[in-house]
Amino acid sequence: MNFESLELEEPRHDEVRVRLVASGVCHTDMAIRDQKIVPMPQPIVLGHEGAGIVEKVGAGVAKVKVGDRVILCGDSCGNCPSCQVNLPS
């Protein structure tokens, strides 16, 4: 496994930067890495589930602030009917 440094832009208006403390790389990530689902440019940052601490927020972000501990999930928009009853798809 190779690791590379990345330069990150500042968070956009509706984005949050989180310093990950833990991340899971699941079978879906492995299938993407191996080009079995969709062609994906390499190198790639895997791990769409994780937990960490908010480091920066965009100007339009109101639900979290710097220092908050958060859990990341790719299937939660926060606005759809499923999210409104705490059942993200």
C-alpha positions as CSV (number, residue, x, y, z in Angstrom):
1,M,0.0,0.0,0.0
2,N,1.3,3.4,-0.9
3,F,0.6,6.7,0.8
4,E,0.8,10.1,-0.8
5,S,0.3,13.6,0.6
6,L,-2.6,15.6,-0.7
7,E,-3.1,19.3,-0.9
8,L,-6.7,20.2,0.2
9,E,-8.6,23.2,-0.9
10,E,-10.4,25.3,1.8
11,P,-13.9,24.0,2.5
12,R,-16.5,25.4,0.0
13,H,-19.6,27.2,1.3
14,D,-21.5,24.0,2.2
15,E,-18.5,21.7,3.1
16,V,-16.8,20.6,6.3
17,R,-13.2,19.4,6.7
18,V,-12.9,16.6,9.2
19,R,-9.6,15.2,10.7
20,L,-10.3,11.5,10.6
21,V,-9.5,9.5,13.7
22,A,-10.9,6.2,12.4
23,S,-12.0,5.0,8.9
24,G,-13.4,1.8,7.6
25,V,-12.5,0.4,4.2
26,C,-15.2,-2.0,3.2
27,H,-15.8,-4.5,0.4
28,T,-17.3,-1.7,-1.8
29,D,-14.1,0.3,-1.4
30,M,-12.0,-2.8,-2.4
31,A,-14.2,-3.4,-5.5
32,I,-13.8,0.3,-6.5
33,R,-10.0,0.0,-6.0
34,D,-9.9,-3.1,-8.2
35,Q,-12.1,-1.4,-10.9
36,K,-14.9,-3.9,-10.5
37,I,-17.8,-1.5,-10.1
38,V,-16.9,1.6,-12.1
39,P,-13.6,2.8,-13.6
40,M,-12.0,5.1,-11.0
41,P,-8.9,7.2,-11.5
42,Q,-6.0,6.1,-9.3
43,P,-4.6,6.9,-6.8
44,I,-7.8,7.1,-4.8
45,V,-8.6,7.9,-1.2
46,L,-10.7,5.0,0.1
47,G,-12.9,4.8,3.2
48,H,-16.3,6.4,3.0
49,E,-17.2,5.6,6.6
50,G,-15.3,7.2,9.5
51,A,-15.2,9.3,12.6
52,G,-13.3,12.4,13.4
53,I,-13.1,16.0,14.6
54,V,-14.3,19.0,12.5
55,E,-11.3,21.2,11.7
56,K,-12.9,23.8,9.3
57,V,-16.3,24.7,8.1
58,G,-17.6,26.5,5.0
59,A,-19.4,29.8,5.5
60,G,-22.9,28.2,5.0
61,V,-22.5,25.4,7.4
62,A,-24.7,25.7,10.5
63,K,-25.1,22.2,11.9
64,V,-21.5,21.6,13.1
65,K,-18.7,23.8,14.3
66,V,-14.9,23.5,14.6
67,G,-14.1,20.9,17.4
68,D,-17.3,18.9,17.1
69,R,-16.9,15.1,17.0
70,V,-18.7,13.6,14.0
71,I,-19.4,10.3,12.3
72,L,-19.3,10.2,8.5
73,C,-21.7,8.3,6.3
74,G,-22.1,8.5,2.5
75,D,-25.8,7.7,2.5
76,S,-27.1,10.5,4.7
77,C,-28.2,13.8,3.0
78,G,-30.0,15.1,6.1
79,N,-33.0,16.3,4.1
80,C,-34.8,13.4,2.4
81,P,-37.8,11.7,4.0
82,S,-35.6,8.8,5.3
83,C,-33.2,11.2,6.9
84,Q,-36.0,13.2,8.5
85,V,-37.0,10.1,10.5
86,N,-33.4,9.1,11.2
87,L,-33.4,6.2,8.7
88,P,-30.9,7.2,6.0
89,S,-30.8,4.8,3.1
